């Protein structure tokens, strides 16, 4: 039988129950003998063996914990054994593994709780070992224990500074004493050992230098509160509908500009719009922000079955194929027409045409090869010419639309993003016009009074300039 005992932090932390368990055991095993609690056990006249030798034998802490579990389990065969850890049982990974196998527990005073009390942090706090911090969700107040060397302290400082900011107030304690410091000084102490812990204080929202997603939501909720911003609290989906479109376009513009600073700002604005809309629904009782986040997480998992499931995907095209298949299943789209008619009607016309062409092609609706595209284009162009001759504006618009739709098909067959292609040409046309007008005005001429030959000459010069610069 194995009993896992937490021996506390200081010499006086041993409980009577812990001592009774150790005195009645066939063998007492200490994780390490290099702590004040080990001296307290020795002072009680209790004989023990330590596992200090496993530290040298193990490649890393994961291996150490496995080796400890193996060693303790072997020694406990047919015997009553106490495995003693400094601090609390819950702070030792090997202890947790032994508990999963049925070991009894005698809890002790925790390293994290001791550090929190020294720092003046009471109530709820997050506690994590410095060796297990990777991938953990970190919220303040936070206690990081087992900070036993300067190099590790430096790594933890960088990690926490990224989340909480360099200047975030903290408390560094060693051997039951400590002092308040800014977080950036967490690796500047004279001594680091098994007793070293770092406490990161929670900071009031308006005093923070670094914010996280929870802060972001809290600010938006405050703005929409009854005593919040008079403008924000009265907005509806409809009143700020256009804002989302504007912010999305500004983000695309930042992407095209390749400006990281602008990207950071515009990505934040788009996120703000999405969360703001979710909070409107939350206020209406439609659904909570958590529901929206859960929904998109579930979608990412269920549509990436080649990552989280059993589907296989060869390259990006294969991944898109799996995504499309799963999307049609989730949306209960039985036919390709269901997918075609699901394209949002508020899309810009060319973008919507491009999306519809792509989905129609998956249902067998395409021109097969470039030669057929050429014939279809010539056919639609001739019909447009005839419509223009008829003078019927409705017919002209209809035939012009047909011609544009054929061009969307051609772009798809050629692997071209028609929306981006047109945008690029529009930019080029604007640049050429700007250069053309500059050349005309530089010669003191009126843009409306040029001969055909002059117009063409300036156009060629402007075209050459824009094409080569």
C-alpha positions as CSV (number, residue, x, y, z in Angstrom):
1,X,0.0,0.0,0.0
2,X,1.3,3.5,-1.0
3,X,0.4,6.6,1.0
4,X,1.5,9.9,-0.6
5,X,2.3,12.5,2.1
6,X,2.8,16.3,1.7
7,X,5.4,17.4,4.2
8,X,4.9,21.1,3.7
9,X,7.4,23.9,3.2
10,X,8.9,24.8,6.6
11,X,10.1,22.7,9.5
12,X,6.9,23.1,11.5
13,X,4.5,22.1,8.7
14,X,4.3,18.4,9.4
15,X,0.9,17.3,10.6
16,X,0.2,14.7,13.3
17,X,-1.6,12.5,10.7
18,X,1.5,12.7,8.4
19,X,3.8,11.7,11.2
20,X,1.5,8.8,12.3
21,X,1.5,7.5,8.7
22,X,5.3,7.7,8.4
23,X,5.8,6.0,11.8
24,X,3.5,3.1,10.9
25,X,5.0,2.6,7.5
26,X,7.4,-0.2,6.5
27,X,9.5,2.4,4.6
28,X,9.5,6.1,4.2
29,X,10.7,7.4,0.9
30,X,11.5,11.1,0.3
31,X,11.5,12.6,-3.1
32,X,14.5,14.7,-1.9
33,X,16.4,15.1,1.4
34,X,17.5,18.6,0.6
35,X,14.6,20.5,2.2
36,X,13.6,21.7,5.7
37,X,10.8,19.1,5.9
38,X,13.4,16.4,5.5
39,X,15.3,17.8,8.5
40,X,12.0,17.8,10.5
41,X,11.3,14.2,9.7
42,X,14.8,13.3,10.7
43,X,14.3,15.2,14.0
44,X,11.3,13.0,14.7
45,X,13.6,10.0,14.6
46,X,12.0,8.6,11.5
47,X,14.3,6.7,9.2
48,X,13.9,7.3,5.5
49,X,15.5,6.8,2.1
50,X,15.6,9.5,-0.5
51,X,15.3,9.5,-4.3
52,X,17.9,12.2,-4.9
53,X,19.9,9.6,-7.0
54,X,17.1,9.6,-9.6
55,X,17.7,13.2,-10.5
56,X,21.1,12.4,-11.9
57,X,19.8,9.2,-13.6
58,X,16.9,11.0,-15.4
59,X,17.2,12.9,-18.7
60,X,14.4,15.4,-17.9
61,X,11.6,15.9,-15.4
62,X,9.1,13.7,-17.3
63,X,11.6,10.9,-17.1
64,X,12.2,11.7,-13.4
65,X,8.5,11.4,-12.6
66,X,8.3,8.0,-14.4
67,X,11.4,6.8,-12.6
68,X,10.0,7.9,-9.2
69,X,6.7,6.1,-9.8
70,X,8.5,2.9,-10.9
71,X,10.9,3.0,-7.9
72,X,8.1,3.7,-5.3
73,X,5.8,1.0,-6.8
74,X,8.5,-1.6,-6.8
75,X,9.4,-0.9,-3.1
76,X,5.7,-1.0,-2.1
77,X,5.2,-4.5,-3.4
78,X,3.5,-6.3,-0.4
79,X,4.5,-3.5,2.0
80,X,3.2,-0.2,3.4
81,X,5.2,2.7,2.0
82,X,5.0,6.4,2.4
83,X,6.2,8.6,-0.5
84,X,6.9,12.0,0.9
85,X,7.0,15.2,-1.2
86,X,7.9,18.7,-0.1
87,X,5.0,21.1,-0.3
88,X,1.6,19.8,-1.2
89,X,0.8,16.4,-2.8
90,X,-1.1,18.2,-5.6
91,X,2.2,20.1,-6.5
92,X,4.1,16.9,-7.3
93,X,3.5,15.2,-10.7
94,X,4.9,11.8,-9.6
95,X,2.5,11.9,-6.6
96,X,-0.4,12.6,-8.9
97,X,0.5,9.6,-11.0
98,X,0.7,7.4,-7.9
99,X,-2.7,8.7,-6.8
100,X,-4.2,7.7,-10.2
101,X,-3.0,4.2,-9.4
102,X,-4.8,4.1,-6.1
103,X,-2.4,5.6,-3.5
104,X,-3.8,7.2,-0.4
105,X,-3.3,10.9,0.3
106,X,-2.2,12.9,3.3
107,X,-2.1,16.5,2.1
108,X,0.4,19.1,3.4
109,X,1.0,22.8,3.3
110,X,1.6,23.8,-0.4
111,X,4.5,25.8,-1.8
112,X,2.1,27.9,-3.9
113,X,-0.2,28.6,-0.9
114,X,2.8,29.6,1.2
115,X,4.2,31.9,-1.5
116,X,0.7,33.5,-2.0
117,X,0.3,34.2,1.7
118,X,3.8,35.8,1.8
119,X,2.9,38.0,-1.1
120,X,-0.4,39.0,0.5
121,X,-2.6,37.1,-2.1
122,X,-5.6,35.5,-0.5
123,X,-8.6,33.8,-2.1
124,X,-8.5,32.2,-5.5
125,X,-5.2,32.1,-7.5
126,X,-3.6,30.0,-10.2
127,X,-0.7,27.8,-9.3
128,X,1.7,25.9,-11.6
129,X,5.1,24.4,-11.4
130,X,7.8,26.2,-13.5
131,X,8.5,22.8,-15.1
132,X,4.8,22.3,-16.2
133,X,3.9,25.8,-17.3
134,X,4.1,25.2,-21.1
135,X,0.7,25.2,-22.6
136,X,-1.1,26.1,-19.4
137,X,-3.8,28.8,-19.2
138,X,-2.3,31.5,-17.0
139,X,-4.4,34.0,-15.1
140,X,-3.5,36.4,-12.4
141,X,-3.0,36.2,-9.5
142,X,-0.5,33.5,-10.4
143,X,2.0,31.5,-8.4
144,X,4.9,29.8,-10.2
145,X,6.8,27.4,-7.9
146,X,9.8,25.1,-8.4
147,X,11.7,28.1,-9.8
148,X,15.0,26.5,-8.9
149,X,17.6,28.0,-11.2
150,X,18.3,31.4,-12.8
151,X,18.1,30.1,-16.4
152,X,14.6,28.7,-15.7
153,X,13.7,32.0,-14.0
154,X,14.7,33.9,-17.2
155,X,12.6,31.7,-19.4
156,X,9.6,32.1,-17.1
157,X,10.1,35.9,-17.0
158,X,10.0,36.1,-20.8
159,X,6.9,33.9,-21.0
160,X,5.0,35.9,-18.3
161,X,6.1,39.3,-19.6
162,X,4.6,38.4,-23.0
163,X,1.3,37.9,-21.3
164,X,1.3,40.3,-18.4
165,X,3.9,43.0,-19.4
166,X,7.4,43.7,-18.1
167,X,6.3,46.1,-15.5
168,X,3.6,43.9,-14.0
169,X,4.0,43.8,-10.1
170,X,5.3,40.5,-8.8
171,X,6.7,39.0,-5.6
172,X,9.8,36.7,-5.5
173,X,10.2,34.6,-2.5
174,X,13.0,32.2,-1.3
175,X,13.2,30.3,2.0
176,X,10.0,31.9,3.4
177,X,11.0,35.5,2.7
178,X,10.7,37.8,-0.3
179,X,10.1,41.2,-1.8
180,X,8.0,42.9,-4.4
181,X,9.6,43.4,-7.8
182,X,8.6,44.4,-11.4
183,X,8.3,41.2,-13.4
184,X,11.3,42.0,-15.5
185,X,13.5,41.4,-12.4
186,X,12.3,37.9,-11.8
187,X,15.7,36.4,-12.9
188,X,17.9,38.8,-10.9
189,X,17.8,37.3,-7.4
190,X,21.0,36.1,-5.7
191,X,19.7,32.6,-5.0
192,X,17.3,30.1,-6.7
193,X,16.5,26.7,-5.3
194,X,13.6,24.3,-4.5
195,X,11.9,27.0,-2.3
196,X,11.9,29.8,-4.9
197,X,8.4,30.9,-6.1
198,X,7.2,33.9,-8.2
199,X,3.8,35.5,-7.5
200,X,2.3,37.6,-10.2
201,X,-0.3,40.0,-8.9
202,X,-3.7,40.7,-10.6
203,X,-3.8,44.3,-11.8
204,X,-7.0,46.5,-12.0
205,X,-8.2,46.8,-15.6
206,X,-7.4,50.5,-16.0
207,X,-3.9,50.1,-14.7
208,X,-2.9,47.3,-17.0
209,X,-0.2,47.7,-19.7
210,X,-0.9,44.3,-21.3
211,X,-4.4,43.0,-21.9
212,X,-5.8,39.5,-22.8
213,X,-9.1,38.4,-24.5
214,X,-11.0,38.4,-21.2
215,X,-10.0,42.0,-20.6
216,X,-11.1,42.8,-24.2
217,X,-14.5,41.3,-23.6
218,X,-14.8,43.0,-20.2
219,X,-14.2,46.5,-21.8
220,X,-16.8,45.9,-24.5
221,X,-19.3,44.7,-21.9
222,X,-18.6,47.8,-19.8
223,X,-19.2,50.0,-22.8
224,X,-22.6,48.3,-23.4
225,X,-23.7,48.4,-19.7
226,X,-26.6,50.6,-18.7
227,X,-24.2,53.2,-17.3
228,X,-21.7,52.7,-20.2
229,X,-21.2,54.6,-23.4
230,X,-24.4,56.2,-24.7
231,X,-23.5,55.3,-28.3
232,X,-22.2,51.7,-27.8
233,X,-25.1,50.6,-25.6
234,X,-27.8,51.4,-28.2
235,X,-26.2,49.8,-31.2
236,X,-27.9,46.9,-33.0
237,X,-26.8,44.5,-35.7
238,X,-28.4,46.7,-38.3
239,X,-27.0,50.0,-37.1
240,X,-23.3,48.8,-37.3
241,X,-23.7,46.3,-40.2
242,X,-21.7,48.5,-42.5
243,X,-18.9,48.9,-39.9
244,X,-18.0,45.2,-40.3
245,X,-17.7,45.6,-44.1
246,X,-15.6,48.7,-43.7
247,X,-13.2,47.1,-41.1
248,X,-12.9,44.0,-43.3
249,X,-11.9,46.1,-46.3
250,X,-9.4,48.1,-44.2
251,X,-7.8,44.8,-43.0
252,X,-7.5,43.6,-46.7
253,X,-6.0,47.0,-47.5
254,X,-3.4,46.5,-44.7
255,X,-2.7,43.0,-46.1
256,X,-2.1,44.4,-49.5
257,X,0.2,47.1,-48.1
258,X,2.2,44.5,-46.2
259,X,2.3,46.8,-43.2
260,X,2.6,44.8,-39.9
261,X,1.7,47.7,-37.7
262,X,-1.5,48.4,-39.7
263,X,-2.3,44.7,-39.8
264,X,-2.1,44.5,-36.0
265,X,-4.5,47.4,-35.7
266,X,-7.0,46.3,-38.4
267,X,-7.1,42.7,-37.2
268,X,-8.1,44.0,-33.7
269,X,-10.8,46.2,-35.3
270,X,-12.3,43.2,-37.1
271,X,-12.2,41.1,-33.9
272,X,-13.9,43.9,-32.1
273,X,-16.7,44.0,-34.6
274,X,-17.3,40.2,-34.3
275,X,-17.3,40.2,-30.5
276,X,-19.5,43.3,-30.4
277,X,-22.1,41.6,-32.5
278,X,-21.9,38.5,-30.3
279,X,-22.5,40.7,-27.2
280,X,-25.6,42.2,-28.8
281,X,-27.0,38.7,-29.2
282,X,-26.0,37.9,-25.6
283,X,-27.9,41.0,-24.4
284,X,-30.9,39.8,-26.3
285,X,-30.7,36.4,-24.8
286,X,-30.1,34.7,-28.2
287,X,-26.8,33.1,-27.3
288,X,-23.7,33.8,-25.2
289,X,-20.3,34.8,-26.4
290,X,-19.1,31.4,-25.2
291,X,-21.6,29.7,-27.5
292,X,-20.1,31.5,-30.5
293,X,-16.6,30.5,-29.6
294,X,-17.6,26.9,-28.9
295,X,-19.4,26.8,-32.3
296,X,-16.4,28.0,-34.3
297,X,-14.0,25.6,-32.3
298,X,-16.4,22.7,-33.0
299,X,-16.5,23.6,-36.7
300,X,-12.7,23.8,-37.0
301,X,-12.5,20.3,-35.5
302,X,-15.3,18.6,-37.4
303,X,-14.3,20.1,-40.8
304,X,-10.6,19.2,-40.4
305,X,-11.2,15.5,-40.1
306,X,-7.9,15.0,-41.9
307,X,-6.2,16.5,-38.8
308,X,-8.5,15.5,-36.0
309,X,-10.2,12.5,-37.5
310,X,-9.5,9.6,-39.9
311,X,-9.8,11.3,-43.3
312,X,-6.7,11.6,-45.4
313,X,-5.7,14.7,-47.4
314,X,-2.8,15.0,-49.9
315,X,-1.7,18.6,-50.0
316,X,-3.8,21.8,-49.9
317,X,-6.3,20.7,-52.6
318,X,-7.0,17.5,-50.7
319,X,-7.5,19.4,-47.5
320,X,-10.0,21.7,-49.2
321,X,-11.8,18.7,-50.6
322,X,-12.3,17.3,-47.1
323,X,-13.4,20.7,-45.8
324,X,-16.0,21.0,-48.5
325,X,-17.3,17.5,-48.0
326,X,-17.7,18.1,-44.2
327,X,-19.2,21.5,-44.8
328,X,-21.9,20.2,-47.0
329,X,-22.7,17.4,-44.5
330,X,-22.9,19.9,-41.6
331,X,-25.1,22.3,-43.5
332,X,-27.4,19.5,-44.7
333,X,-26.6,20.3,-48.3
334,X,-27.7,17.3,-50.3
335,X,-27.1,18.7,-53.8
336,X,-24.6,21.0,-55.3
337,X,-27.4,23.5,-55.9
338,X,-27.8,23.7,-52.1
339,X,-24.2,24.8,-51.9
340,X,-24.5,27.3,-54.8
341,X,-27.6,28.9,-53.3
342,X,-25.8,29.2,-49.9
343,X,-23.4,31.8,-51.2
344,X,-24.2,35.1,-49.4
345,X,-26.2,37.5,-51.5
346,X,-24.5,40.5,-49.9
347,X,-21.1,39.6,-51.5
348,X,-19.7,42.1,-54.1
349,X,-21.0,40.9,-57.5
350,X,-17.7,39.7,-58.9
351,X,-16.8,37.9,-55.7
352,X,-20.2,36.2,-55.6
353,X,-19.9,35.2,-59.2
354,X,-16.5,33.7,-58.5
355,X,-17.8,31.7,-55.5
356,X,-20.8,30.4,-57.4
357,X,-18.7,29.4,-60.4
358,X,-16.4,27.4,-58.2
359,X,-19.3,25.6,-56.6
360,X,-21.1,25.0,-59.9
361,X,-17.9,23.5,-61.3
362,X,-17.9,20.9,-58.5
363,X,-21.4,19.9,-59.8
364,X,-20.2,19.4,-63.4
365,X,-21.2,22.9,-64.7
366,X,-18.1,24.1,-66.5
367,X,-16.7,24.8,-70.0
368,X,-14.4,21.8,-69.9
369,X,-11.4,23.4,-71.7
370,X,-10.1,26.9,-72.8
371,X,-11.3,26.4,-76.4
372,X,-14.9,26.0,-75.2
373,X,-14.4,29.1,-73.0
374,X,-13.2,31.0,-76.1
375,X,-16.3,30.0,-78.1
376,X,-18.6,30.9,-75.2
377,X,-17.0,34.3,-74.8
378,X,-17.3,35.0,-78.5
379,X,-20.9,34.0,-78.4
380,X,-21.8,36.2,-75.5
381,X,-19.7,39.1,-76.9
382,X,-21.7,38.9,-80.2
383,X,-25.0,38.8,-78.2
384,X,-23.9,42.0,-76.4
385,X,-23.1,43.7,-79.7
386,X,-26.6,42.8,-81.0
387,X,-28.2,44.1,-77.7
388,X,-26.4,47.4,-78.1
389,X,-27.7,47.7,-81.6
390,X,-31.2,47.1,-80.4
391,X,-30.9,50.0,-77.9
392,X,-32.8,48.0,-75.3
393,X,-31.0,49.0,-72.0
394,X,-32.5,46.0,-70.1
395,X,-31.3,43.6,-72.7
396,X,-27.8,45.3,-72.9
397,X,-27.4,45.0,-69.1
398,X,-28.5,41.3,-69.2
399,X,-26.0,40.4,-72.0
400,X,-23.2,42.4,-70.3
401,X,-23.9,40.4,-67.1
402,X,-23.7,37.2,-69.2
403,X,-20.3,38.2,-70.5
404,X,-19.0,39.0,-67.0
405,X,-20.2,35.6,-65.8
406,X,-18.3,33.9,-68.7
407,X,-15.2,35.8,-67.6
408,X,-15.7,34.5,-64.1
409,X,-15.7,31.0,-65.5
410,X,-12.6,31.7,-67.5
411,X,-10.8,33.0,-64.4
412,X,-11.7,29.9,-62.5
413,X,-10.4,27.6,-65.2
414,X,-7.2,29.5,-65.3
415,X,-6.8,29.5,-61.6
416,X,-7.1,33.3,-61.3
417,X,-8.8,35.2,-58.5
418,X,-11.0,37.4,-60.6
419,X,-11.8,39.8,-57.8
420,X,-8.1,40.3,-57.1
421,X,-7.3,40.5,-60.9
422,X,-9.7,43.3,-61.4
423,X,-8.5,45.1,-58.3
424,X,-4.9,45.0,-59.6
425,X,-6.0,46.3,-62.9
426,X,-8.0,49.1,-61.3
427,X,-4.9,50.2,-59.3
428,X,-2.8,50.1,-62.4
429,X,-5.4,52.1,-64.4
430,X,-5.6,54.8,-61.6
431,X,-1.8,55.0,-61.6
432,X,-1.6,55.3,-65.3
433,X,-4.2,58.0,-65.4
434,X,-2.4,59.9,-62.6
435,X,0.8,59.8,-64.6
436,X,-1.0,60.7,-67.9
437,X,-2.6,63.8,-66.3
438,X,0.7,64.9,-64.8
439,X,2.4,64.7,-68.2
440,X,-0.4,66.7,-69.9
441,X,-0.4,69.4,-67.2
442,X,3.4,69.6,-67.2
443,X,3.2,70.6,-70.9
444,X,0.6,73.3,-70.0
445,X,-2.2,71.6,-71.9
446,X,-5.9,71.0,-71.2
447,X,-6.8,67.3,-70.8
448,X,-10.1,68.1,-72.6
449,X,-8.5,69.7,-75.6
450,X,-6.0,67.0,-76.8
451,X,-6.0,65.7,-80.3
452,X,-6.3,61.9,-80.7
453,X,-2.7,61.7,-81.5
454,X,-1.7,63.8,-78.5
455,X,-3.9,61.7,-76.2
456,X,-2.4,58.5,-77.5
457,X,1.2,59.8,-77.2
458,X,0.6,60.8,-73.5
459,X,-1.1,57.5,-72.9
460,X,1.9,55.5,-74.2
461,X,4.3,57.5,-72.1
462,X,2.2,57.1,-69.0
463,X,1.8,53.3,-69.7
464,X,5.5,52.8,-70.1
465,X,6.3,54.8,-66.9
466,X,3.8,52.8,-64.8
467,X,4.9,49.5,-66.3
468,X,8.5,50.0,-65.5
469,X,8.3,51.7,-62.1
